[in-house]
Every structure is written in C-alpha cells, then in structure tokens.
Amino acid sequence: MQTNLADFIRNTPDGDEADAILRKCVHCGFCTATCPTYQLLGDELDGPRGRIYLMKQMVEGAPVTKSTLTHLDRCLTCRSCETTCPSGVQYGRLVEVGRKHAEQMVPRPLRQRLTRRFLAGFLPHRMLFSPVMRVAQQVRALLPRRVRDKVPVRQRPLAWPTARHSRKMLMLAGCVQPSMMPNINTATARVLDALGIETVVAPQAGCCGAIRLHLGYVDDALHDVRANIDAWWPYVEQGVEAIVMNASGCGATVKEYAHLLRNDPAYADKARRIADLTRDLSEILPAFQDQLVAATRRRGIHSVAYHPPCTLQHGQQLHGGVEKVLAALGLDVRLPVDSHLCCGSAGTYSITQPRLSYTLRNQKVERLKALEPQLIVSANIGCIAHLQSGTTIPVTHWIELVEHMLAAN
C-alpha cells in the first residue's frame, strides 16, 4: 500500500509507525474472515481492511468525520486479524495511532465525552473503584440487569500464603481485579507457593495503562506505565525472576511497554527490561507440570470448556499453555468451534458498545454451552465477568481451578 503522509503527521513517531504498517497491507482481505464486527455487521468499514483504508485517508490529510470515529470505536482491538494476516500487518498498533488522531480531530457528543472520561478516571483508580464495588456486591440483587452484569458475586477470600522462598516473582495486582475477583491473585500466589516461588506485589503499582490507552487518553496511560515501572524497578534490581501476569489483557499491555516508551530517553531501557521480564501464567506453569501433577487431584471436576482470551492468543500470540497444564492434571479441556473469536468484553467495550458486545457474548456462550462442560475457564477477568453474566455455568480463572485441585488445599 502506497502512502503520502500529510504534513501534520509526517516525520513524527506516529507518522513513521503508521507509514511502515500501512505499507505492509496488500488488501488481501483474509482479515475480514476472522473479524468479529465484520462478521456481525457485514460492512467493509467495520472490518480491518476497511478501517485501514479510513486510517490511510486520515494520515494522508483527508477529512475525518464522525463516521470514521464510529468505525474505529466499533473495533474490539481483539487483534484476531493480526493472527490471520499473511503480511504481518500490526493492526493493533495502527489502530491506536488512528484513534489517537481521530479523537483530536472529531469532537464527540457530550454524553460520550462524559462516559469515557468517567471510565478513564474511575476504573483505574483502585481507591475509588474498590469501595464502590464492595457496596455494589452487597446490593447486587437490587441492581438493574446491565449494572448487575458488571458486578460479580463476592468471593469468599482465600488466605494469602505466608511462606518465604528464595525464588521470587512480581505480580501485577491490577486495578479492578482485587475487588472484583480477588481470589485470582491469591490463587496465583498459592499455586506459585506450592512450587517454591514467592509472589511479591509492589504496593505502588496500579493499572497497566490499557483502559486509558484504549479510550484515547494516551498521556494518562503513559503516566500509568511510568508509575508501574518506577514501582517495579527496585524489585527488578533485586533480581526477581519474572513479572507474572494472570490477566492476559494486562500482560498484553505490559509487553508493549518498550514500544510505548520507545521515544522516552528516561524510561526506554527500563521499559524494555520490564517487557522482557513479563510472563503470562501460561508461559510459566508448563515448566512445573510434573510438580503440579504430583501436588493436585481432580476434586470432582472432569470437563472444562476453555475460552482463550484475545489478548492471550492474538495480543501475546500464546497458544496451548493453559490447555497443556489442565490436560496434564487429568481434565478434559474443550474449546468451542469459534475459539479464535472475541467474547465481546474487550475492556470497556461492553459499556461503550453494548449491543455488539452482548451479541458476541451470547454467541460465545452458546458455543461454550454446546460443549456441555462442568465449568468454563478463561485467563482474563474481563472475559470471565462478561461470560458469567450470560450463563449459569460457573465461569472462573483457570488458575483458580488449579489452586482448587491442590492436594493440600
């Protein structure tokens, strides 16, 4: 694809990146076959190829309209198109550039601006979000259905392990996970503890930056990124083995830190080191498979349906790790026929694009239910909460299932 960048973006980091990505696209259209919004809407402009055309026009100086912003908003950023693309087009990075500039060029209606500003300010702020979530869980039965869908049933908390080990890994607690589903973090620590690894949480680390980044608040997102690097760096200097992620959405973002801060001389090297240390749980636990098999038992669970989050299979290009561990533990792991497609959660997408989000959720739930599992597991809190709102089959994080199976539990 030939490009002729407009003056406003020529010879800028965004312009150079957009130009390089656009030139890789050969218009083949393979991406449309695996794009959830194109499959639902059938509109070329609601598929990756059409959005690429819109972003090409934008960076070449064509007028940017509300329609452009609408089609970019409808993108889930699931990055399924990247897995499909034979030319290696980094669509996820391109759409972030496109959204950033479309946001600056097209004024949003007041309601949209207020909603997005609220989400960007409230969700990543743990001191605000946690007390509100606790109250919402107490009155959950009284809430309207769409609000109740966002409020998981309160978990009975597990005890955090107290043993000290020479091997240590950092863990990002996250912004919403500690109050929505705290046992994901505790289960992670308990499983690692059983393997002789101590889980360390840096108190000052907060949101990974994904929420603000995808809502277009790039400067705020980069502030989150730098704050996490500052919080983690003393532990990195002390020699932690890895920064372990149990929310694949956070993991996909933290692995992008080097790219996000590539032009920041004060943080570029540190960001690269942080990204290199970051590992999803599914990258860590297969190496301990024999120990896990020896330490666990089935505990009444035989068959599970697994929903691989987009941020794991497409964002991080990680495949098979979860299935390998669960199968080694004697479980029948079943994947739906549309396992490559998004469930519709996609961060704040279920709030900003509810019609599309819930349609995708309902389709995914039907595919999962058809597998007749005892349990549905996933690897990202957003997917788990979203899927659970559409089914009575229990939905949980796969590490919670592993922890449940620990023989010492």
N, C-alpha and C positions, 0 to 999 in steps of 0.2 A: 504494500500500500504506500503510495507516494504522498508526502505531506509537504505543506508550505506554511510553517508556523507564522501566526500573527505577531506583531511587534510586542504585544503585552506579555507574551509568554516565551518568545524566542530568547535563547541563551540564558534561560533560567533553569534551576534544577527540575522543576515540574515540566518545563518545556522539553528539556533533553530526555527526560524519562518517557513522557508521552510519545515523543517522536520515535524513540527506539522501539517502544512496544507496538505502536501503530504500524510500523514498517514490517513487523513480523506477520501481520494478519494477511492471509491470502484469500479471504472471502469464501472459504470452502463451505461454511455453514454446518460443519459437524457439531458445533457447539449448540445449535438450536435443538438438536435431538435430546440433549440432556439438561436443558434449561427449564426449571420448574415453571417460571412465569410464562415462557413462550408456550409450553405445553398446555397451560390453563387458558391463556388469552388468545393465542394464535396470531399475535401481532408481531411483525418483524422488529418493531422498535421496542418490544418487550422481551427481546432475546439478546444475547451477547453481540451478535453481528450488527444488529440494528443500533444498539447502544454505542458500539464502537464508531459507527457512522456519525451518530449525533456528537460524540466527543471529538471526532476528527473535525467536523464542521466548527465546533466551538473553538478549538485551538487554532483553527485557520482564520478565525475572526468573523464567522457568520453570526447572525443574531441568535441569542439564546432566549428561548421562550419558556413559559410555564409548562408547555408540553415536554420540553427537554428535561426539565426538573422532575416532572411526574414520572417519566420513563426511567430515569435514574433512581428515583425513590423506590420504584417497584422492584428494583433489583435486590435480591436477598443477600448478595455478596457470598453466595454459597460456594462459588468457585468450581462448581462441577464442570463448567466449560473449560477450565484450565486442565483438568484431568483428561478431558476429551480431545483438546486441541492438539493436532499433529505438528503444529508450528511453534509451540512453546510460548504462545501469547500470554503474558502475565496480566490477565484481565483485572484481577483484584487490585493491583497497584494502579492500573489505568483508571478504574472507576473511582478510586479515592481522589485522584487528581481532577477528574471530571466533576465530581460532586463538589469539591472544594471551590472550583471556579464558577460552577453554575450557581452555587449558594451566594456568591458575591455579586452575580450579575442579575439574578431574578429575585425580586422581593417576594417573600412568602406572605400568605394571608396571616392576619394577627393570630388566629387560633392555632395555626401550625407553629408559628414562632414561639408562642407561649408553651405549647405542649413540648416542643423539642428542647426549649430552654429548661423547662421543669425536669424533664428526663435527664438531661445532661448535668443538672445541678443536684438532683435528688438521689438517683440510683448509685452513683459512685461514692456518695458521701455516707460512709458507714454510720457515723454518729447520728445522722438524720434518718437513714433508712431503717436501721435495726429496731428502734423503739416503735416506729410506725408498723413494721412487720409484726412485732410481738402483739400489739393491740389488735391488728387485723386478724391474726391467728385465733385470738380469744373470741372474736365476734364473727368468725368466718361464716357460720351458718346464716347470718343475717345479711351478708353482703350480696349485692347484685351478682348475677352469674359471671359476667365478664370480669368483674373485680375478683370474685372468688377463685376464678381460674388462675389468677396470678398469686394466690396465697396458698402455699402448700400446708397440709395438716402439720401441726407442730410435732417434731420428733422428740421421743424420749432420749435424752442425751447419753451418749456413751462416755466412758471415762477416758481421758487422755492418758497415754502411757507415761510412766514416771522414770523408767529405766534410763540410764546414761550409757551411750555407746561411743566408741572411738570413731566409728563411721557416721557421718552426718550429712543430711541433705536439707536444703532450704525448701520451704513450701510457701507458695503464694496463697494466703487465706482467701483472698478475693473480697469484693465489696458487698455483694448480696448473698453469697453462699453461706457465710457464718450465721446469718439469721434465718434464711430460708430453709437450708438443709445442712445444719452444722455437722451432722454425722458423716458427711462425705469427707471432710477434713480429718475428723477423728478416726474414721475407719482407715484412711490413708496412713495416719501415724501409727495405728495399731498393727497394721499389716507390715509396715516397714520395721517396726519394733520387733516383731516376731522373726524378722530376717536379720536382726542385729544392726539396724540402722536407726539413728535418732533423727526425728523430724524437728527442724528448727523453723520458727516463724518470726520474721522480722516485724516488730510491732509497728514501725512507721510505714511499712509497705501497704499500699492500698489498691485501688482499681488499676488494672493493667493498662488502661487507656482506650480499650476498644469501644466502650459506649460513646465517649465523646468524639472519638475519631470517626465513627460511622455516622454520627449525627452532624458532622461537619464542623465541630468545634476543635479544629486541629491544634491551635495553640494550647488550649486547655488539656488536650490529650497528651501533647508533648510534655506538659508540666507533670502529668501523672507518670509518664515514662521516666523522666529525670528523677522524680521523687523516689520511685522504686529502685532505680539504680543506686541512688545515694543510700537508701535503706539497706540494700543487699551488699554493697561493696565491702564493708568491714568483714562480713562473713565469707565473702569470696577470697579476701586476703588471708583469712584464717584457714582456707583450704577445703571448703565444703565440696563434696563430690559432684553435686548437681543441684539444679533448681527444678524441683519436681512439680509438675502441673497435673491436677486432677480435673480441671475444667478445660476442655480442648479449645474453647473459644479464647480463653486467656493465653493458653500455650501458643496458639497460632499468632497472637499479637506480640507476645514477648519474643518469639523467634524473629519478629520483624524489627526489633529494637535497633539493630545495627543499620538497617535500611532507613528507618525513620529518623535517626540521628546521624546519618552519614555525613552531613554537612556541618555538624556541630563539633568544632575542634576540642571543646572541653569534655565532650561525652562520647565521641565516636569510638574510641578504643575500648572504653568501658562497656559501651552498648554491644560491641562485637563480642566481648568476653561473656557478657550476660547471655546473649543469644546462643553462644556456643555451649554454655552450661545447661541450657534449658532442655528438659526432657519430659515428655508425657509419660504417665504411669505405664502405658502400654509399651513404651520403649525400655522401661526399667525392669518390670517384673518377669518377662520371659527368661531373663538370665538366672532367676531364682526359682525356676519352675519346679525343680526336684525338691527344694526345701518346702515350697508351698504344698506340693502333693503330700509330703510327709506330715505336714502340720495341719491339714484340713480334712474334713469329712463332708459328706453330701448334705446332711441335715434336711432331708425331705424334699429338696429341690432337684428336679431331674432335667426339665426342659426350659430353656430360656430363649426368648426372641431378642435379638440384638439389633439396635438401631445405631449404626455408626454415624456420629455427627459429621456434618460437612466440614467443620473446622479441623477434624481429625483426618478424614480420608482425602479431602481436597485441599484444605488450607495447609496441613502439615504433610500431606502425602504419606500418611501412615496407614498401613493395611495389615490386618491379620493378627496383630499383637494381642488384642483383647480376646479374640476367638481362640487363639492358641492357649492362653492361660486358662480360660474357662473350660475348654475341652480337656486339657490335661487334668483338671480337677474332677473329671468324670461327668461333665454336663453336656447335654445335647444342645448345641448352640445353633439356632436357626436364624437365617437372615431373610428378610422379605424380598420379593422379586424386584422391588424398586429401591433397594438399599442405597443406591447411588444418589437418590433424590432427597431434597431437603424436607424436613418435617414442618417448616413454616415458622419456627421460633425466631431464629436469626437475630438475637439480641433484642432490640426494641421493636422489631418488625411487627410483632403481634399486636402492638399498640398503635403504631403509625399506619399499618396496612392490615387491619383486622380481617377484612373479607378474604383476601388472598391467603393470609396466614391460616385462618381456620379451615379453609377449603383444603389446603395442603395437609394440615393436621388430620383432618377427617380421612383423607385418602391414606395417609401413612398408618393411622390407627387400624383401618380396615385390613390393610396388608399384614400388619403385625398380628392382629387377632386371628387371621386366617391360618397362622402357624400353630394355633392352639397351645400357647406357652403357659406355664405356670407363672412366669414373671417376665417382664420386659426390662431390659437393661440398656443403658447408654453411657456416654462418657462426658456429658456436658450438662450442667444444671439447667440451662435454658430449655434444652430438648426434653429433659426429664419432666420439668414442671408443665411444659406445653403438652406433651403426650398424655401425662396423667390427667389433665383436665378433660380429655376426650375418651377415657376408658376407666372401667372399674378394675381391670387387671393391674396389679401393683407395678409401678414403674420405679426403678431405683438405679443408682450408680453401680456399675459393675464392681467397684472396689468395696462397696458396702456388702455385696453378695460374698465376695472373697472373705471379708472380715467375719461375716456371719458363719462361714464354713470353717473358721479356725477351730481346731480341736480344743484349744484351751479356752475358748470363749464361754 
